[in-house]
């Protein structure tokens, strides 16, 4: 658990999580405001958190599944970013 906290506590991982949260918030606001139902704003946070978010995207179609997919993808990718930053810091 300590290692995961160190990995996700990295400034690059936290920055990535903040960007993903902002994109998700923007997509949800656009989807709620758009009455036509043709908004493609949900694609942007999914692509920003791919490939892990695409695995969870196969779940039933609802706004909550978009949130789950983006949150899962963002956490997986932030963990990888943190591990890479930690490895690069060790090798330097």
Secondary structure, 3 states (H helix, E strand, C coil): CHHHHHHHCCHHHHHHHHHHHHHHHHHHHHHHHCCCCCCCCHHHHHHHCCCHHHHHCCCCCCHHHHHHHHHHHHHHHHHHHHHHHHHHHHHC
